Amino acid sequence: MVEAARRQIPAAYRDAWVNQNGVVKLTPATYDVTAVFAVASHTRYFREAAQACGSRVATASWVVQFYVPESESAMYAAGTAFLARTRSRRWRLWDAR
């Protein structure tokens, strides 16, 4: 799942991460994954995911939190991606913030 997230995160941000100094081109080498957990294990994330796409998808979803060191500011450096396993058993990123 983490490998799928690392491939899909740059595309979710159209390969660019905007910060106070301009744009950082996102590639798997320009950000670090800092946490991975099931959405169902965190009430806040579960509520958000269930509102966005229903409890079935929320239950099947995982969160990948990441950090972009080149952002040069803690305010602009953290990101969160939501992924769920599809019926075809592939991971799909369905929300990134």
C-alpha angles and dihedrals in degrees: 000000000000091000090053090049092050090053094046103040095075091052091048088060092038087249091294133099113195117218136165092277099047130272133343114202106232117224128151086264096055099059138045126221106232103176141010124189143148114269089225090063093064120057096205094052092042091054092049093047094046091051091049099047113354135274094278093062091039090055091051094046133100131198123227114193118196141181127218107206094192090064088087091208131072089221092061100032106075126082136176128206126190118209133180132188112247128218088262087059094248125127116245126192105223102171136020128183 
